[in-house]
Amino acid sequence: MTTGLVSAVNRSSGIVTINATYTSSGTIAANDYLFCNGDRGAKLKGLDAWVPSSAPDSTTFFGVNRAVDTVRLGGNRYDGSALPIEEALIEGAARAAREGAKIDHYFVNYDTYSELQKALGAKVQYVDLKATAEVGFRGIQINGPRGPITVVPDQNALSDCAFGLQLDTWKLYSLGKAVRVIDTDGLQMLRQASSDGVEVRYGFYGQLGCRAPGYNIRVTL
């Protein structure tokens, strides 16, 4: 594993410059990944881990061998890459419904969301969502086999798939409040040793959990 400092980012062309040589060619190839130093394998397990792109093997996941029932323990998968996007999402929801799921949300990246908007044209239906009293989102509503499904854009969503979720099967578990002042020693502020100042540390110990992976689906687009 090579570590280096990101020295420049061109957000228009998608070029990231690193001040270190990566392998003998110095080029990052397809299927390579960049991580913040120290983060690899040490962060929350997200949707990609709970509902992977291929059926999970016998490698244990939180102590569970998901190979004994790859759908109920590792989620559904549907390849909709040959279909128009709106048909792929509906077919994916139908596949999940066969397993007893009631998909109520799809999460996609902004390019996919825009493609869906254009595909639906004048038929598009919008719905406003409230995360809190202050934070709201707008999504596109499509009709699924077990009721309406809201498609929500997310800048962190993967570009090649959509995650169809039954939201009541998911929960963010944490030891104490999800984000809090770290004061296990009884002190909320620490005096800095080398400067005239204090520091406050925030953090939490948590993990994303799903009580029914088989009620969720990953649709390849």
N, CA, C and O of each residue as an XYZ file, in Angstrom:
884
protein
N       0.858     -1.190      0.000
C       0.000      0.000      0.000
C       0.892      1.238      0.000
O       1.816      1.343      0.806
N       0.612      2.177     -0.909
C       1.380      3.405     -1.027
C       0.633      4.556     -0.367
O      -0.582      4.678     -0.523
N       1.344      5.393      0.362
C       0.740      6.579      0.953
C       1.374      7.818      0.332
O       2.546      7.798     -0.043
N       0.615      8.874      0.225
C       1.122     10.113     -0.343
C       0.174     11.250     -0.036
O      -0.920     11.033      0.483
N       0.585     12.441     -0.349
C      -0.217     13.640     -0.129
C      -0.892     14.046     -1.429
O      -0.242     14.123     -2.472
N      -2.191     14.304     -1.372
C      -2.895     14.832     -2.541
C      -2.461     16.280     -2.723
O      -2.768     17.141     -1.899
N      -1.746     16.535     -3.809
C      -1.180     17.870     -4.026
C      -2.035     18.752     -4.928
O      -1.870     19.972     -4.925
N      -2.941     18.163     -5.695
C      -3.807     18.962     -6.581
C      -5.031     18.138     -6.959
O      -4.962     16.913     -7.063
N      -6.153     18.827     -7.165
C      -7.401     18.183     -7.583
C      -8.027     19.029     -8.677
O      -8.261     20.221     -8.479
N      -8.306     18.424     -9.839
C      -9.041     19.096    -10.897
C     -10.437     18.477    -10.935
O     -10.622     17.383    -11.468
N     -11.397     19.168    -10.377
C     -12.733     18.591    -10.228
C     -13.499     18.540    -11.541
O     -14.477     17.799    -11.650
N     -13.080     19.308    -12.537
C     -13.735     19.266    -13.844
C     -13.300     18.047    -14.642
O     -14.132     17.360    -15.235
N     -12.000     17.777    -14.658
C     -11.494     16.640    -15.434
C     -11.467     15.346    -14.634
O     -11.339     14.261    -15.202
N     -11.588     15.462    -13.299
C     -11.536     14.272    -12.459
C     -10.129     13.779    -12.182
O      -9.956     12.627    -11.784
N      -9.115     14.616    -12.380
C      -7.723     14.219    -12.176
C      -7.274     14.608    -10.767
O      -7.393     15.761    -10.352
N      -6.759     13.624    -10.053
C      -6.200     13.830     -8.718
C      -4.695     13.596     -8.797
O      -4.260     12.549     -9.278
N      -3.899     14.549     -8.335
C      -2.445     14.437     -8.371
C      -1.921     14.119     -6.975
O      -2.263     14.790     -6.001
N      -1.084     13.081     -6.894
C      -0.518     12.647     -5.623
C       0.994     12.781     -5.701
O       1.594     12.424     -6.715
N       1.620     13.292     -4.640
C       3.064     13.527     -4.676
C       3.859     12.283     -4.256
O       4.836     12.376     -3.513
N       3.423     11.128     -4.742
C       4.139      9.876     -4.481
C       3.928      8.956     -5.669
O       2.903      9.041     -6.345
N       4.889      8.077     -5.932
C       4.775      7.140     -7.049
C       3.939      5.943     -6.634
O       4.233      5.274     -5.644
N       2.903      5.687     -7.399
C       2.019      4.544     -7.121
C       2.374      3.417     -8.078
O       2.171      3.549     -9.285
N       2.887      2.341     -7.574
C       3.386      1.197     -8.346
C       4.461      1.651     -9.334
O       4.805      2.832     -9.364
N       4.979      0.758    -10.118
C       6.060      1.094    -11.040
C       5.613      2.030    -12.158
O       6.417      2.802    -12.682
N       4.332      1.964    -12.524
C       3.840      2.807    -13.621
C       3.444      4.191    -13.149
O       3.377      5.126    -13.947
N       3.182      4.328    -11.858
C       2.740      5.611    -11.329
C       1.308      5.942    -11.654
O       0.870      7.068    -11.422
N       0.551      4.972    -12.195
C      -0.824      5.210    -12.622
C      -1.790      4.350    -11.815
O      -1.559      3.157    -11.617
N      -2.858      4.958    -11.357
C      -3.907      4.208    -10.673
C      -4.777      3.543    -11.731
O      -5.306      4.212    -12.619
N      -4.923      2.233    -11.632
C      -5.647      1.464    -12.642
C      -7.098      1.255    -12.227
O      -7.503      1.597    -11.115
N      -7.878      0.678    -13.160
C      -9.277      0.348    -12.865
C      -9.342     -0.593    -11.670
O      -8.497     -1.475    -11.515
N     -10.351     -0.397    -10.828
C     -10.600     -1.202     -9.628
C      -9.618     -0.921     -8.500
O      -9.621     -1.639     -7.500
N      -8.779      0.100     -8.631
C      -7.974      0.576     -7.510
C      -8.782      1.621     -6.740
O      -9.706      2.229     -7.280
N      -8.426      1.817     -5.488
C      -9.182      2.742     -4.647
C      -8.243      3.652     -3.877
O      -7.101      3.289     -3.594
N      -8.735      4.843     -3.539
C      -8.025      5.789     -2.684
C      -8.730      5.857     -1.332
O      -9.958      5.924     -1.271
N      -7.957      5.841     -0.254
C      -8.488      5.978      1.096
C      -7.704      7.053      1.828
O      -6.520      7.257      1.560
N      -8.361      7.737      2.748
C      -7.615      8.568      3.680
C      -6.721      7.653      4.508
O      -7.149      6.579      4.932
N      -5.485      8.077      4.739
C      -4.534      7.237      5.457
C      -5.069      6.853      6.832
O      -5.406      7.710      7.648
N      -5.140      5.539      7.070
C      -5.648      5.034      8.346
C      -7.108      4.654      8.342
O      -7.596      4.058      9.302
N      -7.831      4.996      7.251
C      -9.273      4.735      7.202
C      -9.627      3.353      6.652
O     -10.711      2.840      6.929
N      -8.730      2.749      5.877
C      -9.076      1.509      5.186
C      -9.451      0.405      6.176
O      -8.667      0.037      7.051
N     -10.667     -0.112      6.014
C     -11.150     -1.188      6.867
C     -11.506     -0.764      8.278
O     -11.805     -1.610      9.122
N     -11.477      0.555      8.550
C     -11.716      1.028      9.907
C     -12.935      1.935     10.019
O     -13.138      2.572     11.053
N     -13.748      2.002      8.969
C     -14.906      2.895      8.976
C     -16.199      2.085      9.098
O     -16.169      0.858      9.192
N     -17.332      2.789      9.096
C     -18.628      2.118      9.142
C     -18.819      1.234      7.911
O     -18.362      1.578      6.821
N     -19.481      0.116      8.079
C     -19.857     -0.732      6.953
C     -21.125     -0.154      6.330
O     -22.164     -0.062      6.983
N     -21.026      0.232      5.068
C     -22.151      0.875      4.406
C     -22.991     -0.084      3.583
O     -22.918     -1.301      3.754
N     -23.798      0.487      2.678
C     -24.698     -0.325      1.856
C     -23.929     -1.299      0.977
O     -24.383     -2.418      0.735
N     -22.761     -0.871      0.499
C     -21.956     -1.729     -0.371
C     -21.497     -2.986      0.349
O     -21.306     -4.025     -0.284
N     -21.316     -2.907      1.660
C     -20.903     -4.072      2.440
C     -22.087     -4.964      2.789
O     -21.984     -6.190      2.748
N     -23.205     -4.348      3.131
C     -24.390     -5.125      3.506
C     -25.051     -5.796      2.303
O     -25.553     -6.915      2.411
N     -25.051     -5.109      1.153
C     -25.643     -5.662     -0.072
C     -24.579     -5.582     -1.168
O     -24.620     -4.674     -1.998
N     -23.636     -6.512     -1.181
C     -22.524     -6.442     -2.131
C     -22.954     -6.721     -3.563
O     -24.060     -7.199     -3.812
N     -22.055     -6.412     -4.506
C     -22.379     -6.550     -5.926
C     -22.505     -8.004     -6.367
O     -23.189     -8.291     -7.349
N     -21.861     -8.915     -5.666
C     -21.991    -10.342     -5.970
C     -22.371    -11.077     -4.699
O     -22.170    -10.578     -3.592
N     -22.920    -12.260     -4.870
C     -23.360    -13.034     -3.713
C     -22.192    -13.268     -2.759
O     -21.127    -13.698     -3.202
N     -22.356    -13.001     -1.472
C     -21.248    -13.150     -0.532
C     -20.791    -14.605     -0.399
O     -21.583    -15.541     -0.507
N     -19.472    -14.761     -0.159
C     -18.924    -16.100      0.033
C     -18.939    -16.442      1.521
O     -19.652    -15.807      2.298
N     -18.164    -17.429      1.911
C     -18.200    -17.912      3.297
C     -17.391    -17.051      4.261
O     -17.347    -17.337      5.457
N     -16.740    -15.988      3.745
C     -16.041    -15.077      4.651
C     -17.049    -14.462      5.613
O     -18.057    -13.903      5.181
N     -16.790    -14.558      6.902
C     -17.775    -14.100      7.876
C     -17.910    -12.583      7.864
O     -16.937    -11.859      7.658
N     -19.123    -12.122      8.086
C     -19.468    -10.703      8.134
C     -20.119    -10.464      9.483
O     -21.241    -10.913      9.720
N     -19.429     -9.762     10.366
C     -19.870     -9.628     11.753
C     -20.156    -11.008     12.366
O     -21.115    -11.180     13.117
N     -19.311    -11.975     12.031
C     -19.433    -13.312     12.602
C     -20.443    -14.213     11.926
O     -20.678    -15.329     12.388
N     -21.059    -13.745     10.818
C     -22.098    -14.515     10.131
C     -21.569    -15.023      8.790
O     -20.999    -14.255      8.016
N     -21.757    -16.310      8.515
C     -21.432    -16.891      7.209
C     -22.625    -16.672      6.293
O     -23.612    -17.403      6.373
N     -22.542    -15.681      5.430
C     -23.688    -15.313      4.597
C     -23.880    -16.247      3.404
O     -24.895    -16.165      2.712
N     -22.910    -17.139      3.158
C     -23.014    -18.046      2.016
C     -24.125    -19.072      2.196
O     -24.567    -19.667      1.214
N     -24.589    -19.295      3.420
C     -25.633    -20.295      3.648
C     -26.986    -19.810      3.138
O     -27.866    -20.627      2.866
N     -27.171    -18.490      3.004
C     -28.393    -17.923      2.412
C     -28.025    -16.527      1.920
O     -28.197    -15.538      2.632
N     -27.519    -16.465      0.700
C     -26.929    -15.220      0.205
C     -27.934    -14.086      0.056
O     -27.553    -12.916      0.100
N     -29.215    -14.413     -0.119
C     -30.230    -13.362     -0.267
C     -30.682    -12.856      1.095
O     -30.623    -11.654      1.354
N     -31.128    -13.742      1.960
C     -31.633    -13.307      3.257
C     -30.541    -12.660      4.118
O     -30.832    -11.797      4.946
N     -29.288    -13.079      3.921
C     -28.196    -12.558      4.732
C     -27.337    -11.529      3.994
O     -26.604    -10.767      4.624
N     -27.426    -11.505      2.660
C     -26.583    -10.599      1.885
C     -27.335     -9.739      0.903
O     -26.715     -9.097      0.055
N     -28.661     -9.701      0.988
C     -29.444     -8.832      0.122
C     -29.696     -9.400     -1.261
O     -29.107    -10.407     -1.652
N     -30.581     -8.739     -1.997
C     -30.915     -9.107     -3.378
C     -30.023     -8.351     -4.355
O     -29.511     -7.273     -4.052
N     -29.848     -8.944     -5.536
C     -29.111     -8.297     -6.616
C     -29.895     -8.478     -7.922
O     -30.437     -9.548     -8.200
N     -29.938     -7.405     -8.707
C     -30.636     -7.486     -9.995
C     -29.854     -6.683    -11.021
O     -29.508     -5.527    -10.780
N     -29.576     -7.295    -12.165
C     -28.849     -6.621    -13.237
C     -29.857     -5.969    -14.183
O     -30.496     -6.645    -14.989
N     -29.987     -4.649    -14.073
C     -30.909     -3.917    -14.935
C     -30.194     -3.059    -15.947
O     -30.777     -2.119    -16.488
N     -28.925     -3.370    -16.215
C     -28.111     -2.528    -17.090
C     -28.605     -2.513    -18.531
O     -28.296     -1.585    -19.277
N     -29.368     -3.528    -18.934
C     -29.861     -3.578    -20.307
C     -31.226     -2.909    -20.457
O     -31.766     -2.846    -21.561
N     -31.780     -2.415    -19.369
C     -33.124     -1.823    -19.387
C     -33.062     -0.311    -19.228
O     -32.084      0.216    -18.697
N     -34.105      0.397    -19.684
C     -34.209      1.815    -19.329
C     -34.228      1.953    -17.816
O     -34.693      1.055    -17.115
N     -33.728      3.066    -17.313
C     -33.515      3.183    -15.873
C     -34.797      3.003    -15.062
O     -34.786      2.354    -14.016
N     -35.912      3.585    -15.549
C     -37.147      3.470    -14.767
C     -37.636      2.030    -14.714
O     -38.189      1.601    -13.702
N     -37.436      1.273    -15.803
C     -37.831     -0.131    -15.815
C     -36.920     -0.963    -14.909
O     -37.384     -1.883    -14.236
N     -35.637     -0.640    -14.894
C     -34.694     -1.368    -14.040
C     -35.070     -1.212    -12.572
O     -35.007     -2.176    -11.809
N     -35.463      0.000    -12.169
C     -35.820      0.232    -10.773
C     -37.098     -0.509    -10.393
O     -37.194     -1.074     -9.303
N     -38.070     -0.505    -11.288
C     -39.328     -1.203    -11.002
C     -39.115     -2.708    -10.959
O     -39.642     -3.383    -10.075
N     -38.346     -3.242    -11.908
C     -38.061     -4.678    -11.916
C     -37.278     -5.087    -10.670
O     -37.509     -6.159    -10.110
N     -36.350     -4.228    -10.236
C     -35.599     -4.519     -9.024
C     -36.508     -4.574     -7.804
O     -36.364     -5.455     -6.956
N     -37.439     -3.637     -7.717
C     -38.376     -3.636     -6.595
C     -39.259     -4.872     -6.616
O     -39.593     -5.419     -5.565
N     -39.641     -5.319     -7.822
C     -40.451     -6.532     -7.940
C     -39.657     -7.760     -7.498
O     -40.204     -8.656     -6.855
N     -38.358     -7.801     -7.844
C     -37.519     -8.916     -7.423
C     -37.424     -8.967     -5.897
O     -37.490    -10.042     -5.301
N     -37.268     -7.797     -5.270
C     -37.191     -7.747     -3.814
C     -38.535     -8.110     -3.171
O     -38.573     -8.754     -2.122
N     -39.642     -7.690     -3.812
C     -40.969     -8.000     -3.281
C     -41.211     -9.503     -3.235
O     -41.929     -9.994     -2.365
N     -40.615    -10.228     -4.167
C     -40.726    -11.682     -4.180
C     -40.181    -12.303     -2.894
O     -40.604    -13.382     -2.481
N     -39.234    -11.598     -2.272
C     -38.640    -12.073     -1.024
C     -39.344    -11.499      0.207
O     -38.901    -11.708      1.337
N     -40.446    -10.775     -0.020
C     -41.207    -10.209      1.088
C     -40.902     -8.759      1.387
O     -41.444     -8.197      2.338
N     -40.031     -8.132      0.580
C     -39.637     -6.746      0.839
C     -40.695     -5.766      0.362
O     -41.480     -6.061     -0.540
N     -40.701     -4.611      0.976
C     -41.520     -3.490      0.534
C     -40.568     -2.302      0.352
O     -40.425     -1.472      1.250
N     -39.929     -2.230     -0.801
C     -38.961     -1.174     -1.065
C     -39.670      0.178     -1.049
O     -40.649      0.376     -1.769
N     -39.177      1.108     -0.228
C     -39.812      2.427     -0.180
C     -38.895      3.555     -0.648
O     -39.360      4.666     -0.899
N     -37.580      3.273     -0.768
C     -36.655      4.299     -1.242
C     -35.576      3.680     -2.123
O     -35.111      2.568     -1.872
N     -35.195      4.406     -3.143
C     -33.993      4.117     -3.924
C     -33.023      5.276     -3.709
O     -33.430      6.438     -3.686
N     -31.740      4.953     -3.553
C     -30.706      5.978     -3.445
C     -29.771      5.849     -4.639
O     -29.213      4.782     -4.892
N     -29.607      6.950     -5.373
C     -28.813      6.963     -6.609
C     -27.919      8.205     -6.608
O     -28.126      9.128     -5.819
N     -26.917      8.219     -7.505
C     -26.093      9.426     -7.611
C     -26.801     10.455     -8.490
O     -27.851     10.164     -9.063
N     -26.234     11.649     -8.597
C     -26.928     12.744     -9.275
C     -27.056     12.516    -10.783
O     -28.048     12.931    -11.382
N     -26.079     11.870    -11.399
C     -26.184     11.590    -12.831
C     -27.345     10.641    -13.114
O     -28.103     10.837    -14.065
N     -27.476      9.607    -12.277
C     -28.579      8.657    -12.445
C     -29.915      9.331    -12.199
O     -30.883      9.079    -12.917
N     -29.973     10.189    -11.187
C     -31.207     10.907    -10.879
C     -31.623     11.790    -12.059
O     -32.796     11.838    -12.428
N     -30.646     12.483    -12.641
C     -30.929     13.332    -13.797
C     -31.415     12.504    -14.981
O     -32.329     12.907    -15.701
N     -30.793     11.345    -15.175
C     -31.210     10.458    -16.264
C     -32.654     10.004    -16.070
O     -33.418      9.924    -17.033
N     -33.027      9.706    -14.826
C     -34.399      9.287    -14.536
C     -35.369     10.441    -14.787
O     -36.449     10.231    -15.338
N     -34.994     11.647    -14.392
C     -35.835     12.816    -14.654
C     -36.140     12.951    -16.141
O     -37.291     13.134    -16.537
N     -35.099     12.860    -16.953
C     -35.264     13.024    -18.397
C     -36.053     11.868    -19.008
O     -36.828     12.070    -19.942
N     -35.858     10.653    -18.480
C     -36.573      9.491    -19.014
C     -38.072      9.595    -18.736
O     -38.889      9.215    -19.574
N     -38.429     10.106    -17.566
C     -39.847     10.207    -17.214
C     -40.519     11.401    -17.882
O     -41.723     11.371    -18.135
N     -39.750     12.455    -18.171
C     -40.297     13.617    -18.858
C     -41.468     14.229    -18.115
O     -41.373     14.530    -16.925
N     -42.573     14.412    -18.824
C     -43.754     15.045    -18.236
C     -44.434     14.145    -17.209
O     -45.291     14.611    -16.459
N     -44.067     12.865    -17.162
C     -44.702     11.936    -16.219
C     -44.068     11.983    -14.834
O     -44.558     11.325    -13.915
N     -42.981     12.752    -14.663
C     -42.260     12.755    -13.399
C     -43.141     13.274    -12.266
O     -43.874     14.248    -12.436
N     -43.063     12.616    -11.106
C     -43.784     13.025     -9.904
C     -42.766     13.274     -8.808
O     -41.943     12.409     -8.510
N     -42.820     14.472     -8.199
C     -41.886     14.816     -7.141
C     -42.559     14.669     -5.781
O     -43.776     14.809     -5.655
N     -41.752     14.386     -4.778
C     -42.250     14.309     -3.411
C     -41.218     14.967     -2.511
O     -40.018     14.769     -2.696
N     -41.674     15.750     -1.537
C     -40.781     16.425     -0.600
C     -40.647     15.588      0.666
O     -41.639     15.118      1.224
N     -39.393     15.407      1.114
C     -39.099     14.615      2.302
C     -38.515     15.511      3.368
O     -37.813     16.475      3.062
N     -38.804     15.193      4.633
C     -38.261     15.944      5.754
C     -37.394     15.018      6.598
O     -37.879     14.034      7.158
N     -36.093     15.347      6.684
C     -35.210     14.604      7.584
C     -35.373     15.133      9.003
O     -35.463     14.356      9.953
N     -35.412     16.454      9.146
C     -35.720     17.129     10.404
C     -36.607     18.310     10.058
O     -36.979     18.492      8.898
N     -36.945     19.109     11.053
C     -37.771     20.279     10.793
C     -37.046     21.290      9.910
O     -37.683     22.091      9.225
N     -35.697     21.251      9.926
C     -34.916     22.225      9.162
C     -34.374     21.679      7.853
O     -34.102     22.454      6.936
N     -34.211     20.376      7.740
C     -33.552     19.775      6.583
C     -34.576     19.007      5.756
O     -35.278     18.141      6.277
N     -34.659     19.323      4.471
C     -35.596     18.638      3.588
C     -34.934     18.194      2.306
O     -33.875     18.700      1.935
N     -35.564     17.239      1.621
C     -35.057     16.724      0.365
C     -36.223     16.601     -0.608
O     -37.381     16.494     -0.203
N     -35.898     16.619     -1.892
C     -36.907     16.375     -2.912
C     -36.511     15.139     -3.685
O     -35.363     14.999     -4.105
N     -37.468     14.239     -3.875
C     -37.208     13.018     -4.609
C     -38.236     12.804     -5.694
O     -39.248     13.503     -5.753
N     -37.975     11.833     -6.557
C     -38.905     11.436     -7.609
C     -39.659     10.198     -7.142
O     -39.060      9.260     -6.615
N     -40.943     10.199     -7.333
C     -41.757      9.063     -6.900
C     -42.118      8.194     -8.102
O     -42.614      8.679     -9.119
N     -41.853      6.892     -7.954
C     -42.261      5.915     -8.959
C     -43.168      4.902     -8.292
O     -43.156      4.761     -7.069
N     -43.948      4.202     -9.085
C     -44.876      3.222     -8.538
C     -44.242      1.837     -8.552
O     -43.935      1.294     -9.613
N     -44.051      1.274     -7.367
C     -43.494     -0.061     -7.233
C     -44.575     -1.101     -7.059
O     -45.753     -0.752     -6.982
N     -44.205     -2.385     -6.994
C     -45.199     -3.455     -6.885
C     -45.934     -3.464     -5.548
O     -47.017     -4.040     -5.435
N     -45.336     -2.815     -4.521
C     -45.988     -2.805     -3.205
C     -46.174     -1.388     -2.687
O     -46.160     -1.146     -1.480
N     -46.349     -0.449     -3.624
C     -46.600      0.927     -3.230
C     -45.579      1.884     -3.814
O     -44.638      1.458     -4.483
N     -45.758      3.179     -3.564
C     -44.858      4.189     -4.136
C     -43.450      4.069     -3.577
O     -43.250      3.699     -2.421
N     -42.465      4.395     -4.435
C     -41.052      4.364     -4.063
C     -40.468      5.739     -4.371
O     -40.666      6.276     -5.461
N     -39.760      6.294     -3.419
C     -39.133      7.596     -3.602
C     -37.676      7.410     -3.989
O     -36.920      6.735     -3.291
N     -37.289      8.010     -5.102
C     -35.900      7.952     -5.576
C     -35.199      9.228     -5.106
O     -35.614     10.336     -5.447
N     -34.132      9.061     -4.320
C     -33.441     10.187     -3.693
C     -32.008     10.279     -4.227
O     -31.299      9.272     -4.233
N     -31.563     11.460     -4.676
C     -30.174     11.611     -5.129
C     -29.230     11.801     -3.947
O     -29.588     12.425     -2.948
N     -28.036     11.263     -4.071
C     -27.026     11.374     -3.017
C     -25.658     11.487     -3.676
O     -25.299     10.652     -4.507
N     -24.897     12.505     -3.316
C     -23.594     12.715     -3.948
C     -22.595     11.604     -3.635
O     -21.600     11.456     -4.343
N     -22.845     10.822     -2.584
C     -21.939      9.739     -2.216
C     -22.399      8.378     -2.737
O     -21.762      7.364     -2.453
N     -23.489      8.344     -3.490
C     -23.976      7.071     -4.026
C     -23.065      6.583     -5.139
O     -22.436      7.382     -5.833
N     -22.996      5.266     -5.308
C     -22.180      4.680     -6.361
C     -22.772      5.006     -7.727
O     -23.982      5.187     -7.863
N     -21.907      5.080     -8.737
C     -22.351      5.511    -10.063
C     -22.963      4.393    -10.893
O     -23.687      4.667    -11.850
N     -22.688      3.140    -10.549
C     -23.111      2.035    -11.408
C     -24.297      1.260    -10.874
O     -24.643      0.218    -11.429
N     -24.932      1.738     -9.810
C     -26.039      0.971     -9.241
C     -26.955      1.879     -8.445
O     -26.635      3.034     -8.165
N     -28.103      1.324     -8.090
C     -29.054      1.981     -7.200
C     -29.345      1.026     -6.052
O     -29.486     -0.177     -6.269
N     -29.436      1.544     -4.848
C     -29.774      0.722     -3.694
C     -31.244      0.947     -3.349
O     -31.654      2.056     -3.004
N     -32.028     -0.128     -3.449
C     -33.424     -0.078     -3.061
C     -33.559     -0.582     -1.641
O     -33.183     -1.715     -1.339
N     -34.103      0.267     -0.758
C     -34.124     -0.053      0.668
C     -35.527     -0.056      1.247
O     -36.383      0.737      0.854
N     -35.744     -0.953      2.175
C     -36.892     -0.872      3.071
C     -36.336     -0.235      4.333
O     -35.697     -0.910      5.141
N     -36.571      1.047      4.507
C     -35.839      1.833      5.497
C     -36.034      1.346      6.931
O     -35.141      1.525      7.759
N     -37.175      0.737      7.246
C     -37.373      0.326      8.628
C     -36.526     -0.887      9.020
O     -36.574     -1.327     10.168
N     -35.756     -1.428      8.080
C     -34.846     -2.528      8.416
C     -33.450     -2.023      8.768
O     -32.576     -2.822      9.104
N     -33.226     -0.712      8.697
C     -31.898     -0.132      8.915
C     -31.879      0.727     10.172
O     -32.874      1.353     10.538
N     -30.717      0.739     10.823
C     -30.549      1.570     12.021
C     -29.070      1.862     12.226
O     -28.221      1.000     12.000
N     -28.767      3.087     12.659
C     -27.412      3.440     13.051
C     -27.292      3.205     14.549
O     -27.873      3.937     15.351
N     -26.541      2.186     14.916
C     -26.333      1.849     16.319
C     -25.103      2.585     16.838
O     -24.108      2.719     16.125
N     -25.169      3.060     18.073
C     -24.013      3.744     18.633
C     -23.968      3.553     20.140
O     -24.988      3.332     20.793
N     -22.750      3.643     20.672
C     -22.533      3.580     22.109
C     -22.676      4.990     22.647
O     -21.746      5.791     22.550
N     -23.832      5.300     23.214
C     -24.136      6.664     23.594
C     -24.660      7.437     22.401
O     -25.054      6.840     21.399
N     -24.670      8.760     22.495
C     -25.152      9.588     21.393
C     -24.255      9.405     20.180
O     -23.055      9.160     20.307
N     -24.862      9.530     18.989
C     -24.123      9.251     17.756
C     -22.912     10.168     17.604
O     -21.837      9.695     17.233
N     -23.054     11.458     17.877
C     -21.913     12.377     17.871
C     -21.963     13.149     19.188
O     -22.961     13.798     19.501
N     -20.880     13.072     19.951
C     -20.880     13.688     21.272
C     -19.465     14.145     21.625
O     -18.490     13.765     20.976
N     -19.380     14.955     22.652
C     -18.076     15.349     23.175
C     -17.452     14.134     23.860
O     -18.095     13.492     24.690
N     -16.206     13.819     23.518
C     -15.508     12.704     24.153
C     -15.009     13.176     25.520
O     -14.038     13.927     25.614
N     -15.686     12.727     26.571
C     -15.344     13.175     27.922
C     -15.267     11.992     28.884
O     -15.689     12.081     30.037
N     -14.717     10.880     28.383
C     -14.636      9.682     29.221
C     -13.769      9.887     30.461
O     -13.880      9.136     31.430
N     -12.898     10.912     30.431
C     -12.083     11.213     31.613
C     -12.731     12.272     32.495
O     -12.131     12.735     33.465
N     -13.979     12.657     32.148
C     -14.690     13.644     32.936
C     -14.438     15.074     32.522
O     -15.024     15.990     33.099
N     -13.571     15.297     31.526
C     -13.242     16.645     31.071
C     -13.751     16.860     29.657
O     -13.463     16.056     28.770
N     -14.507     17.936     29.429
C     -15.005     18.245     28.090
C     -13.999     19.033     27.273
O     -14.030     18.987     26.043
N     -13.098     19.765     27.945
C     -12.066     20.541     27.247
C     -10.695     20.180     27.789
O     -10.531     19.900     28.977
N      -9.706     20.191     26.889
C      -8.332     19.885     27.262
C      -7.470     21.120     27.013
O      -7.574     21.763     25.968
N      -6.618     21.442     27.987
C      -5.695     22.559     27.802
C      -4.562     22.090     26.898
O      -3.957     21.047     27.147
N      -4.271     22.866     25.838
C      -3.201     22.513     24.926
C      -1.844     22.794     25.569
O      -1.618     23.838     26.179
N      -0.948     21.812     25.404
C       0.329     21.897     26.100
C       1.263     22.933     25.504
O       2.060     23.521     26.235
N       1.193     23.178     24.203
C       2.178     24.034     23.539
C       1.619     25.357     23.045
O       2.310     26.088     22.336
N       0.382     25.682     23.404
C      -0.189     26.957     22.970
C      -1.213     27.448     23.989
O      -1.654     26.696     24.858
N      -1.580     28.708     23.868
C      -2.553     29.311     24.779
C      -3.947     29.021     24.242
O      -4.580     29.887     23.638
N      -4.420     27.810     24.463
C      -5.723     27.417     23.938
C      -6.206     26.116     24.537
O      -5.510     25.474     25.324
N      -7.402     25.744     24.154
C      -7.989     24.484     24.600
C      -8.513     23.736     23.378
O      -8.697     24.337     22.319
N      -8.753     22.449     23.510
C      -9.322     21.652     22.426
C     -10.467     20.815     22.951
O     -10.464     20.369     24.098
N     -11.453     20.610     22.082
C     -12.616     19.771     22.388
C     -12.677     18.677     21.337
O     -12.582     18.956     20.142
N     -12.831     17.456     21.767
C     -12.845     16.331     20.831
C     -14.257     15.751     20.728
O     -14.917     15.484     21.733
N     -14.702     15.563     19.466
C     -16.005     14.976     19.193
C     -15.807     13.627     18.498
O     -14.838     13.440     17.762
N     -16.704     12.715     18.729
C     -16.642     11.424     18.066
C     -17.752     10.518     18.559
O     -18.585     10.923     19.370
N     -17.760      9.290     18.067
C     -18.718      8.299     18.563
C     -18.256      6.912     18.136
O     -17.458      6.757     17.211
N     -18.772      5.926     18.824
C     -18.527      4.534     18.471
C     -19.840      3.977     17.934
O     -20.806      3.815     18.679
N     -19.868      3.688     16.637
C     -21.125      3.255     16.045
C     -20.922      2.340     14.860
O     -19.800      2.129     14.398
N     -22.030      1.800     14.376
C     -22.020      0.921     13.218
C     -23.415      0.897     12.601
O     -24.425      0.906     13.305
N     -23.445      0.868     11.266
C     -24.715      0.732     10.560
C     -25.158     -0.725     10.615
O     -24.374     -1.629     10.326
N     -26.408     -0.949     10.984
C     -26.920     -2.310     11.074
C     -28.183     -2.496     10.260
O     -28.942     -1.548     10.058
N     -28.413     -3.712      9.791
C     -29.618     -4.054      9.039
C     -30.180     -5.349      9.602
O     -29.481     -6.360      9.651
N     -31.423     -5.326     10.022
C     -32.018     -6.521     10.630
C     -32.600     -7.476      9.601
O     -32.957     -8.604      9.940
N     -32.703     -7.039      8.338
C     -33.260     -7.898      7.291
C     -32.638     -7.528      5.951
O     -33.290     -6.873      5.137
N     -31.381     -7.933      5.701
C     -30.746     -7.607      4.419
C     -31.538     -8.083      3.205
O     -31.492     -7.456      2.147
N     -32.263     -9.190      3.356
C     -33.032     -9.735      2.243
C     -34.211     -8.885      1.808
O     -34.842     -9.172      0.790
N     -34.517     -7.834      2.574
C     -35.587     -6.915      2.220
C     -35.045     -5.683      1.497
O     -35.717     -4.655      1.421
N     -33.833     -5.793      0.969
C     -33.174     -4.692      0.272
C     -32.527     -5.228     -0.992
O     -32.259     -6.426     -1.093
N     -32.270     -4.341     -1.968
C     -31.757     -4.814     -3.250
C     -30.755     -3.820     -3.830
O     -30.837     -2.612     -3.608
N     -29.818     -4.371     -4.573
C     -28.840     -3.585     -5.329
C     -29.140     -3.801     -6.807
O     -29.087     -4.928     -7.298
N     -29.455     -2.720     -7.512
C     -29.801     -2.806     -8.932
C     -28.648     -2.239     -9.743
O     -28.309     -1.064     -9.603
N     -28.042     -3.065    -10.593
C     -26.973     -2.611    -11.476
C     -27.583     -1.837    -12.630
O     -28.553     -2.279    -13.245
N     -26.998     -0.661    -12.924
C     -27.545      0.218    -13.956
C     -26.572      0.344    -15.127
O     -26.860      1.046    -16.096
